[in-house]
Structure formats: C-alpha cells, structure tokens
Amino acid sequence: MKQVRVVTEFKKSSASQGGQQECVEVAHTADGGRAVRDSKDPAAGLQFYGPDHWAAFIDGVKAGTFGG
C-alpha cells in the first residue's frame, strides 16, 4: 500500500465554525490530494483522496451535485 503523507495542519470547514456539531477537517497531502477526518474524533482515522478525485469532488460541490 502506498504511504500518503499529510503536509499541512488540518483545517475545519468555515461552514462548520458557527456551532455545527457534524463537521470534517481537511489537510493537504504530499501528492497534492487531501486527507479528511472527523473533527469530533480525529483519532478515528483518515480518508485520503488523490488530486484528481479531490478536484472532481470540488467541481461537484460548485455545480450543486450534492443537493446542498
């Protein structure tokens, strides 16, 4: 399995700052992707997304694909 290295601090979504209880934190990885974790339980583990998958996710968010 490829080792993925987190290269920045985790940041909480700005949408989660106002008292939201369910939120995630995101950090950059060495390969240009992102690592995502649950802000309430950071020790529970990480999910990793490569640069192409992260870009597709962001494009989907901007396009309203996820119904938000």
PyMOL commands that set and color helices and strands:
alter all, ss='L'
color gray80, all
select helices_A, chain A and resi 14-16+42-44+51-63
alter helices_A, ss='H'
color red, helices_A
select strands_A, chain A and resi 11-12+24-28+34-38+47-49
alter strands_A, ss='S'
color yellow, strands_A
deselect
rebuild
show_as cartoon
